[in-house]
Amino acid sequence: MGRSYDFECGTCGKTFPAGWQARENHCNATGHSEPDYECDSCPRWFNSEEAREQHMDATGHWCFECACCDDTWSTEEELIDHEHEDHLYCSDCDRFFQHFNGLQQHLNSRAHRSYQVECPYCRNGYSSAGGLTNHLESGGCPDAPRLGRDQIYELVRSKDPNGLISKNLIGWTGSYRYEATEKTWNGYAYECYLCHRTFRLLSALNQHLESPMHQQPLYHCPNRRCRMDFKSLGGIINHLESEACGCTRFEVIQRTIGDYFTGNRHISF
């Protein structure tokens, strides 16, 4: 192994304290080459491939090459960050995205995350906090059938006295109840008398009316620059998970979602 830790020409032995680019220029000008067993990440070189690999294993100097360009990185984490941020590329799925938010949603989806969030009542697993929230707000939990949008708002409100994400709705007594009858038939479809959307089946129209679509917003984004309103906890959780406004990180929501439904801790990020 060469004693000098400067980059060295493998043909003539000349060293280059200025760095690898100076050595590269020298080799291009003279037809010389770099040492045969040089580390991918530092100037050290060795007398055999086995010695080189032992050094790179011990120091973590393996060089990771970007699948989209010629850039190389000393760690896999740096490479993945580069591919995500500079190329909007998921190497695991060999897939490009047009927008960073689309990539983030993909990386946070079930395709990349196993069931990580557990329902505090029925113990079923969900791949995200948004999935768990929709499970509870829809009344779909077999061990908490009385939970719904209104009950969850009251629960969240009790743990959010400063109104971080919940609105302080003075005089609020619950969601409005709407039910459509055969009278909503307009001659060719069932029509919502609030938004005038049409549905082929009466049951589909009533499902639409039972959704938060025509209800009062109960939540708002905690980011003062965003301050979007949401009609359900699932809506704001999905917004925060997307990291669209930079208010918090996806992982933080996954860690803290349990505090929304259990325990005595106030909601915070």
C-alpha positions in Angstrom: 0.0 0.0 0.0 1.3 3.5 -0.8 2.4 5.6 2.1 1.0 8.8 0.8 -2.7 9.6 1.4 -2.7 12.0 -1.5 -4.1 10.8 -4.7 -1.4 8.9 -6.6 -0.8 8.1 -10.3 -0.7 4.3 -10.6 1.7 4.5 -13.5 4.4 7.0 -12.5 3.8 7.3 -8.8 3.4 11.1 -8.8 1.2 12.3 -6.0 -1.5 15.1 -6.1 -2.3 16.8 -2.8 -4.8 19.0 -4.6 -7.1 16.0 -5.0 -8.5 13.4 -7.4 -9.3 16.0 -10.1 -5.7 17.0 -10.4 -4.7 13.3 -10.7 -7.5 12.8 -13.3 -6.2 15.7 -15.4 -2.7 14.2 -15.2 -3.8 10.8 -16.3 -5.9 12.2 -19.2 -2.9 14.2 -20.4 -0.3 11.5 -20.1 -2.3 8.3 -20.7 -1.4 7.1 -17.3 -4.0 5.4 -15.0 -5.0 5.3 -11.3 -3.8 2.5 -9.0 -5.4 -0.9 -9.7 -6.7 -1.4 -6.2 -7.6 2.1 -5.1 -10.4 2.7 -2.6 -13.6 4.0 -4.2 -13.9 6.8 -1.6 -10.4 7.8 -0.4 -6.9 8.0 -1.9 -5.6 4.8 -0.2 -4.6 1.9 -2.5 -3.7 -1.7 -1.9 -1.7 -4.5 -3.4 -4.7 -6.8 -3.9 -8.5 -6.7 -4.4 -9.0 -8.6 -1.2 -7.1 -6.0 0.8 -9.0 -3.2 -0.9 -12.4 -4.8 -0.1 -11.3 -5.4 3.6 -10.5 -1.7 3.9 -13.7 -0.6 2.3 -15.8 -3.0 4.5 -14.0 -1.7 7.7 -14.4 2.0 6.8 -17.7 1.9 4.9 -16.0 3.3 1.9 -18.1 1.4 -0.7 -19.2 3.8 -3.4 -22.8 3.8 -4.3 -23.6 4.9 -7.9 -26.8 6.8 -8.8 -29.0 4.8 -11.2 -30.0 8.1 -13.0 -26.7 10.0 -13.4 -22.9 9.5 -12.8 -22.9 10.8 -9.2 -21.6 8.4 -6.6 -22.1 8.5 -2.8 -20.2 7.0 0.1 -23.4 5.6 1.8 -26.6 4.0 0.6 -28.6 6.5 2.6 -27.0 9.4 0.8 -27.6 7.8 -2.5 -31.3 7.2 -1.8 -31.7 10.8 -0.6 -30.1 12.0 -3.8 -32.2 9.8 -6.1 -35.4 10.9 -4.2 -34.6 14.7 -4.1 -32.8 15.2 -7.4 -34.4 12.7 -9.7 -37.8 11.9 -8.0 -36.8 8.3 -8.4 -37.7 5.2 -6.4 -35.0 2.6 -7.0 -36.9 -0.2 -5.3 -39.8 0.1 -7.7 -37.7 1.5 -10.7 -40.3 4.3 -10.9 -40.1 8.1 -11.6 -42.5 10.7 -10.3 -43.5 14.1 -11.7 -43.7 15.8 -8.3 -42.0 15.3 -5.0 -45.3 15.0 -3.1 -46.2 12.1 -5.4 -43.0 10.4 -4.5 -43.5 11.0 -0.8 -47.0 9.5 -0.9 -45.6 6.5 -2.8 -42.8 6.0 -0.2 -45.3 6.3 2.6 -47.8 3.9 1.0 -48.3 0.2 1.7 -45.9 -0.6 -1.1 -43.0 0.5 1.1 -44.4 0.2 4.7 -45.6 -2.9 6.4 -48.6 -2.6 8.8 -47.1 -0.3 11.5 -50.0 1.5 13.2 -52.2 -0.5 15.5 -55.8 0.3 16.3 -56.0 0.9 20.0 -59.4 -0.9 20.2 -59.5 -3.9 17.8 -55.7 -4.2 17.4 -55.9 -4.5 13.6 -52.8 -3.1 11.8 -52.7 -0.2 9.3 -49.9 1.0 7.1 -50.4 4.7 8.1 -52.1 6.9 10.7 -54.5 8.0 8.0 -55.6 4.5 7.5 -56.3 4.0 11.2 -58.1 7.3 11.4 -60.4 6.5 8.5 -61.1 3.1 10.1 -62.3 4.7 13.3 -64.1 7.7 11.8 -66.2 5.5 9.5 -67.5 3.5 12.4 -65.7 0.4 11.0 -64.0 -0.7 14.2 -65.8 -3.8 15.6 -64.6 -3.0 19.1 -65.6 0.7 19.0 -68.8 0.8 16.8 -70.0 4.0 18.5 -67.0 6.0 17.5 -67.6 8.3 14.5 -66.6 11.7 13.1 -68.4 13.6 15.9 -67.2 11.4 18.8 -63.6 11.6 17.5 -63.7 15.3 17.2 -64.9 15.6 20.8 -62.1 13.3 21.9 -59.4 15.2 19.9 -60.8 18.5 21.1 -60.4 17.4 24.8 -56.7 16.7 24.1 -56.1 19.8 22.1 -57.1 22.7 24.4 -54.9 25.2 22.5 -56.6 24.4 19.2 -53.4 23.1 17.5 -55.4 21.2 14.9 -59.0 21.3 16.1 -61.4 24.3 15.8 -63.0 25.7 18.9 -66.6 25.7 17.6 -68.7 27.5 20.1 -72.3 26.1 20.2 -71.4 23.1 18.1 -73.7 20.2 18.9 -72.8 17.7 16.2 -73.0 17.0 12.5 -76.1 17.7 10.5 -78.1 14.6 9.5 -79.3 14.4 5.9 -81.4 11.6 4.3 -82.6 11.4 0.8 -85.9 9.9 -0.3 -87.4 8.9 -3.6 -88.4 12.6 -4.0 -84.8 13.3 -5.0 -85.3 11.5 -8.3 -85.1 14.1 -11.1 -86.2 12.0 -13.9 -82.9 10.4 -14.8 -80.9 10.2 -11.5 -81.0 10.9 -7.8 -79.9 14.5 -7.2 -78.2 15.9 -4.1 -80.2 19.0 -3.2 -77.0 20.6 -1.6 -74.5 20.3 -4.4 -76.6 18.9 -7.2 -74.4 15.9 -7.9 -76.3 13.0 -9.3 -76.3 9.3 -8.4 -77.6 6.2 -10.1 -78.8 4.7 -6.8 -80.6 6.2 -3.9 -78.3 4.3 -1.5 -75.3 6.0 -3.2 -76.8 9.4 -2.7 -77.4 8.7 1.0 -73.9 7.4 1.3 -72.8 10.8 -0.1 -75.0 12.6 2.4 -73.6 10.6 5.3 -70.0 11.6 4.3 -68.4 14.8 5.7 -68.9 16.5 2.3 -71.6 18.9 3.5 -70.5 19.2 7.1 -68.8 22.0 9.0 -64.9 21.9 9.0 -63.7 20.7 12.4 -59.9 20.9 11.9 -57.3 23.2 10.5 -53.7 22.8 9.5 -51.3 23.9 12.4 -49.1 25.7 9.9 -50.1 29.4 9.9 -48.9 29.8 6.4 -51.2 27.0 5.2 -54.2 27.1 7.6 -56.3 24.8 5.3 -59.6 23.6 6.8 -60.6 20.0 7.0 -64.0 18.3 7.7 -62.6 15.1 9.2 -59.6 14.0 11.2 -58.7 11.7 8.4 -58.5 14.7 6.1 -56.0 16.6 8.2 -54.0 13.5 9.0 -53.7 12.7 5.2 -52.6 16.3 4.7 -49.9 16.2 7.4 -48.7 12.8 6.2 -48.2 14.2 2.7 -45.7 16.7 4.2 -47.2 19.1 1.6 -46.8 22.2 3.8 -43.7 21.1 5.7 -45.5 21.3 9.1 -44.3 18.0 10.4 -42.8 14.7 9.2 -44.6 11.5 8.2 -42.9 9.5 10.9 -44.0 12.0 13.7 -47.6 11.4 12.8 -47.2 7.7 12.9 -45.6 7.9 16.4 -48.1 10.3 17.9 -51.4 9.1 16.4 -52.1 6.9 19.5 -52.2 10.0 21.7 -55.2 11.2 19.7 -57.3 8.3 20.9 -55.7 7.1 24.2 -53.8 8.4 27.2 -53.9 11.9 28.7 -51.2 13.7 26.7 -52.1 16.8 24.9 -51.6 16.8 21.1 -48.3 18.2 19.9 -45.8 17.7 17.1 
